[in-house]
Amino acid sequence: MAEIIEQVTTLLTPLLEDTDVFIVSIKVKPVNNIKVYLDADSGFSIQMCSSMNRKLYGQIELAQMFPDGDFSLEVSSPGVDEPLLNARQYKKNVGRKVTVTLTDSTEKTGMLTEVTEDHLTLEIKPAKAKEALIITQIPFANIKKTVVQIIF
């Protein structure tokens, strides 16, 4: 599976040049079902998704990765309930409310205000309105997962 992921990454990378689209993750199931999750700094539309799918499918066929044609390809953006996986996703979501699950399984929910190489900064509203905002820096090494909270 790792070899297929590496080959797909190699084929996909040139297709992303000169765009703000980036790879979030690539997964392969035993039945040669390839799932590519992409995102973009400016948003990843259905049209972009469809276009990338067609281009990548053609590249996989051209490279003859599966000579008998026995594979399927799904290109999509990660769902809103999927955890953030890379620094670029974190930066894209600055200004949004997130829930961070720490390695000790405690959770912190607040506004993502800053992302650096080694930590993120959350602005957490206090329990009582008259208290000051809590600003906390969380090292990435202490984060199990981070999920963007959808506000309606």
Secondary structure by P-SEA (a helix, b strand, c coil): caaaaaaaaaaaccccccccccccccccccccbbbbbbbbcccccaaaaaaaaaaaaaaaaaacccccccbbbbbbccccccccccaaaaaaaccbbbbbbcccccccccccccccccccccccccccccccbbbbbbbcccccbbbbbbcc
